Amino acid sequence: MKAFKLSEDLKPLSDLKSHAAEVVRQVEETGRPVVITRHGRGVAVVMSLETFEGFCALEDRLELFQAVHAAEEDVAAGRLHSQAEVESRIESRLAGLKVNEG
């Protein structure tokens, strides 16, 4: 994502209401997001779909990283389970789901 330019990329909500096509064109041409303000405070961001998808992918990777980090902490702290115990827990949960479905 290109660097935000405060002088160009900050627009009041009234601009979006009356010039939405121009705001979208600016995002497409510059590759930068536009921050929409209401009463002088940022309330929304207009960005390209590509940029939005990139943020979603980063969020997914962050969640995975956090899960791996938590697992590493569990291992370091000795909070471990045998494969048999894990399989038993999974089977119990699956059995519970089947009972609830029926």
N, C-alpha and C positions, 0 to 999 in steps of 0.2 A: 504494500500500500504506500502510495506517495505521501510525502509530508503535508500535513494540514497547513493551510495558509489562512490565518485568522481574518485577514482583510477581505478574502474572497469566499471562504468556505463556511462562514457563519451567517445564517439568514433567519430573519424573523418568520414566524408562522404565517403571517400575512403574505409574505413573498411566495411561500409554498402554495397557499390557497389561490393566489391570483396568477402565479407563473410556474405551476408545477412542471410543465414540459421543459421550461428553461432550466429549472433546477436539475431535472433528470439529464438533460443534455450536458450540463456542466459536469456532472458526475461521470458521464460516459467519456467526455472529451479530456478531462483532466486526470481521471483515474483516482481522484481524491474524494473522500466522503464530504457531505455537507451536513453541518450541525444545524438543526432547527431549534430556534429559541422561542420561548413564550415569556413575556414580561422580563426579558433579559437573562433568562436561565435556559440552559440546554435541556430539551425535552425529547429529542429524537435525532436519529441519524439516517440520512439517505445515502446509501452506498451501492456499489455495483453488486450484482448477484455473485460474481466471482469472488469478490472480497468477503461477502457474507458467508459463502460456502467455505472459504479458507478459515474464517473464524470458527465455524462449526467443527471443521476437522481438527483445529487446534484444541478446541474444548474437549473433543473425544479423546485426543491424545493425552491431554492433561488428566482426565479422569483415569485413563489406563495407568499413567505414571503414578498417580496417587495411590491406586490399588496395589501396584507393584511395591511402592515404597512402604505401604502399610504391611504388606506380606513380609517384606524384608525385616521390618521391625518385629513382627511376630516371631519370625525365625530366630532373630538375635535374642529375643526375650525368652525363647524356649517354649513358646506357645505353638506346639505342633500336634498334629493328629495323624494316626496311621492311615494308610490307604483303606484298610478294612473299616475303620471307624467312619471315614468320609463316605464310603460306599453305603454303609448302613444308614447314615443320616440322609443321604440322597434318596435311598429307597423308601425310607419312612415318610419323607416329604412328598414323594410321588404317590405313595399309597394314600396319604391324606388328601391330595388333590383329586384322586379318583373317587374317593368317598364323597367329597364336596360336590363333584360334578354330577354324581348320580342322584 
